[in-house]
Amino acid sequence: MTKALFLAHTAAPSGAELATLRLLSALRDLGRADIAMAYTEDGPMVERMRARGVETLLLRGRFESRAMTIGAGPVRLVAGFAALLRLGWTVGGAARRVGARVLVAESSKALVMGIVAARRARIPLVWQVHDRIAADYFGRLPTFVLRLLGRWCCAGYLANSRTTLDTLPVGRKPALVAYPVVEPAIGTTRSTQRPPAETVVAMLGRLAPWKGQDVLLRALAATKTRPHRVYLIGGTFFDEQAYRTELERLAQDLALPVTFTGHIDDPGEYLCDTDILVHCSILPEPFGQVIVEGMQAGCAVIAARPGGPAEIITPDVDGLLVDGGSAHQLTAALDTLIADAALRTRLADAGRLRAADFGSAATAGPVAAFLDDIAQRNDAAGTPSSSERNPYG
């Protein structure tokens, strides 16, 4: 059984971190991998991971996530990069102590740390990629650097969608599309689809400009029948509070009945009260966990293409697709669904069946086999496992 150490730079509960929590829980339940999780910042995910019975390490350093946001200046980026390298050395020592045979980096920042850590522990590095490594998201220079690091330093890739995989310099290296695990909702009761004038619309996800909440509000303002309630479910991250303020002002100006819930650990109660879930990112979404969560909760779903949503939804079968950033197309789709409760019910029923394809069994087994293969390739190359060396060296 392969000992795999997963590495995250943050313990804040955002999409990638929650996906990792669900994956490690599924791997633990499967019993085919010996797993541990390392965080380099404290936060809610530390206790949530421990509550799932996963061995969890907290390796504090002087690195701060804010130092290396996409909009950070060059001085902060250089300082943050140096802090990541120092912290990577610490992670490498921890990998030796726990006897890890594979290190899995859960973000681009974790990748930088992981390169140093894997070299110190002399174990292979796998990059689990939750974002498209593309210039429209990271910028040209960071994208070039990340692809270069992946090509030179990674033994393999785990990607959360084919869309994400297509942005990676895979070459001949092992790679696996591992769709995020979506867990079944427990203890919630589903509302039936309501008449048009009573419709509830929701959007689930972090409040960020590229997520397109403003596009949704403008689209809703142009609908023939406005919804009775609108939920914007999600908090802000880093420096996005100004965007929430902008959205609150826009909702007031458009006289829309919007409730801003803030971050919700378990949005199931809101989703089960929602008739139509909207995803409308203006950049291609790497995957779209919220889409599957909405399907699972029995919502009729509208999502934005291109990207991961097009891998989830079959148009007019289990949801509707619109072009990302098009308020006009979104309004038309909303008008169609708001006016037709029977159509909403049909799409929601098919969506629940589709959501079942993203359960733990579909992902955990292939990921465990992939990590075994990476470790065996490393062993075959003659590199001793970390458990065979002095753990403090």
N, C-alpha and C positions, 0 to 999 in steps of 0.2 A: 504494500500500500504506500503510495507516494505522499510524503509530507510536503504540503504546499503552504507557503507563507504569502498571504495577500497583503498588499501595501497601499494605504490611502493617505493622501496629504491632509485631508480634512475629515472631521467627524460631524459636520453639519448634515442634517437630514435632507439632502436634495436627491434628484432622480438617480444619479449614478450610485450614490452611497446606499440608497434603499434597494436598488437592484442587486448590489453586492451582498447586502444583508440577506435577501431572499435566496440568492444563489448559494451562499455558504450554509444557510439553514438546510437547503435541499441536499447539498453535498454531505452534510453531517448526517441527515436522515438516511441517505442512501448507503452510507457506510463503506464507500469505495475509495475514499480519500481521507487522509489525516490532515486537517486544515487548521490554520491559525490566521488571525487578522492582526495587522499592526497599523496603528494610527500614529501620526506624528503631531497631531493637535488634539486637545481634549474637546469633548462635545457630546451631544446626546447619543450619537451612534455608538460610542464606547459601551455605555450601559445597555443599549438595545442589543448589541451584538453579544455581550456577555449573558444577557437574559435568554438568548437563544441557545446557550450552552456551547458557544464557540470560544476557544482559547483566544484571548484578546490581549494584545500588548499595547501599552501607551509609551511611546518613545519621544519624549519632548525634546525640542531643540529651539533655536532662536529664529527659525523660519516662521514668517507670517504669510498666510495666503494672500492677503491684500497687497503684498509687495510685488506679486507677479500676476496681477490681473491683466487682461488684454490691453487695457488703456493705460497701464503704468508707464512712467517715463523710463529712459534708458538707465539712469543711476539706480533706481529702485529695482529694475530688472536684473542688473548685474549683481547688486547686493543680494537679491533673493536667490539668484542662481548659485552664488557662492554658498549661501546658507543651505541650499538643497544638497550640494555636494558634501558638505560637512555632516549633515544629518544622514546622508546615505551611508557614510562610514559606520555610524552608530547602528543603522538598520542591518548592515552586513554582519556586525557582531551578534545581533539578536538572531539573525537567520542561522548562524552557526550554533548558537546555544540551543535553539529549539530543534536542530537537526533537519532543517528544511532541505529538500532536494530540488525544489523549484520555487522561484520568486515570481509573483504575479503583480505587476504594477497596474493600479486602477485609474490612473489619470496621467496627463502629460507631465505634471509636476512629480508624481510618483515615479514616472519613467526616468526622470533625471536622477532622482535618489536611487532608484533601482539599479541603474547602470553601475554606480559605485558599490552598492550593496552586493550585487551579484558577483562583481569582480572580487570583492573581499571574501565572500563566502564560497567562491568558485562553484557556483550553481547557475543553471540557465535562467534567463530572464524572459518571461512572457509578458507582453503588453496587452492588457484587456482594454479595448478601445470603446469608449462610450460616446465619442463625438466624431463627427466627420473631420478628418484632418485636411482642411481645405482653406484657401485664402479668404473666402467670403466670411469665414467665422474667426479664424485665428490671425489673419493677415498673412502677407506673402512671406516675410522673413521667418516668423515663427513656424509656419507650415513647412518651409524648406528645411529648417533645423530639425523639426520633429521627425520628418520623413527620413532625414539623414541618420538621426539617432536610431530610429527603428531599423533601418537597413543594416547599420553597422553593429548594433548591440543586442538586438532581440533574437532569441532562438525560435520564437513563434508568436502568433497573434490570436487573440480571441476578440471577435468583433460582434457588436450587438445587432448587426443587420448586414445584408448584402450591400446596402447603400454605404455603410461605414467601411466595409471591407474594400470596396472599390476605390477608396481614397488612400489606401495603405500600400507601401512598397513591398508587397509580399514576396515577389520573385518566386524562388523555389522553397521558401520556408514554410513549415507547417502552419496552417491557419484554419480556424473553425468559426463559423457563424453560430453564435450561442445567443439565441433570443432571450431577453430578460424574463425571468420567472415571475409570473403574476399569481399571487396566492388567492384562494377563494375567500370571499367576504363571509364573515361569520356574525350571526346575530342581528342582521338587518332585514327589514321587510320592504319589499318593492311596491311602490305606488303604481297603479295602472296609468296608462297614457291618458292625459287630460284633454278636454275640449280645447279648441284653438285659443280662446280668450283666457284660458287658465294655464297655458303652457309655462313650464319652468325650463329655462335654459341655463347651462352652466359651462364654465371653462375651468379646467383643473391644471395647475402648473404655476411655477414661479412667475412673479410679475416682472417681466423683462421686456424691453422693446422688441427683441427679435421673436418673442413668443406671440406678439400680435394682438394683445388684449384690446388695444385701441382700434384695430381693424374690426374686431367683433362688435365693439360699441357702435361704431359708425354703420356697420351693416345692420345691426338691430334697429337703429334709428330710422332706417329706410324700409323696414318690413311693413307689409300691408296690415298685419295684425301683430301688435307688439306683445311680447310675452308678459305674463303676470308677474314673474320674478326672474331675476338674473343673479346667479352666484359666480363671483370670481374667487375661486378657491386657490389660495397660495400666498406665500409670503414673499419678501424681497431678500436679495442676497447682495453682499458687498455694497456697491454704491447705487442701488436701484430704488431707493426710497423716493427720489424725485419723480420717478416714473409712476409710482403709485399715486402721488399727489396729482400728477397730470391726469391720470385715469379718473380719479375722484372728481376733478373739475369737469372733465369731459362728460362723465355720466350725469352730473348735475346740469350742465348746459343742454344736454340732449333729453333731459327729463326721463331718464331710464331708471327703472326700479332695481338698482344694482346693490347687492350686498357684498362687501369685501370681507371675507372671512378671516384673512390672515392665514398663517401656516396652520394646517390641520394634520395631526399625526395620522389619523385614520379618517379619510374623507368619505367612507362608505355610506354614512347616514345621509350626507348631502347628495351623493350620486344616486342613491335609491329614491330620492325625492325629485330627481331630475328627469325630464322627458327627453331633452335633446342635449347631448354633450358636444361641444364644439372645440376642435383643435384648429388653430389658424396661424401657425408659425409662418413668418415671412421669409425665413431661410429654410432650406431642406432639413427636416427633422432626422436625426440619426436613426431613431426607432419610433418612439411614441408610446411609452408605457401607459400614459393616461388614456390612450385610445382603447387599449385592451381592458383597462380598469373600468372604463365606461361601458364597454360591451358586456363585461362580466356582470355589471350592476343592472343591466337591462335598459340602458339608455339607447336611443337612436343616435348614431354618431355621424357628424360631419367632420372631415379632416382635410388638411392641406397637403397637396402634392407639390413637388416630387419628394423623394426620400422614403424613409421607413414606413410612413402611413400607407403608401401604395403597396407595400409588402404585406400589410395586415388586412386591408379592406379590398373586397371585390365590389366595385361600384354597382349600386342598385340591388345588390344581393344582401350584404351585411353592413352597409353604410353608404355614405355619399362622399365623393372627393371633389374639391375645388382647387383652383390654382392659389398657391400661397400669396398673400398680400392683396388679393382681389376682393375688395369689399362688395363689389357688384355681384360677383358669382356667389359669394357667401350669403348675400341678401336673398338671391334667387333660391338657393338651397334651403334657407330658413323658411321662406314663404311656402315652399313645397311641403316641408315637414310640419310646420305649424298648422297648415290647413288640413292635413290628412292624418288623423290619429291612427287609422288602420294601417297606413304605410309605416308610420313610426313603430307600431307594434310588430309588423312583419320584419322590419330591419333589426329591431331590438332582439327578437327571437333568434334570428339567424346570427346576430352578433354574439349572443351568449354561446352558441355552438362554436363559433370561430375562436372565442376567447379560451375555450378549453384546450386549444392547440398549444397554448403557451403555459401549460402547467409545468411543475417541477420535473416530471418524468421525461419530458421532451428535451430538457437542457442538461440536467445534472449528470446523467449517465455519459453523454458524449463529452462533457467537460472533464469528468474524472478520467475517461479513457485518453483524452488529449494530454492531460498533465502527466499521466503515466508514460505516454509515448515520448514526451519531451524529456522526462527524467531518464528513461532508458537510452535515448539517443546520447545524452550527456555521459551516461555510464559507459556506453559502447565506445565513446571517444577517448576514454581513459582518464576522465577527471574524477577524482575521489569525491564521494558525497560529503556534505558538511558534517554529518555525524561521525565520519571516519577521521576527522582532523581535530586538532586542539580547538575547542570552542572559544577560547579566549585569545587566539592568535591573530 
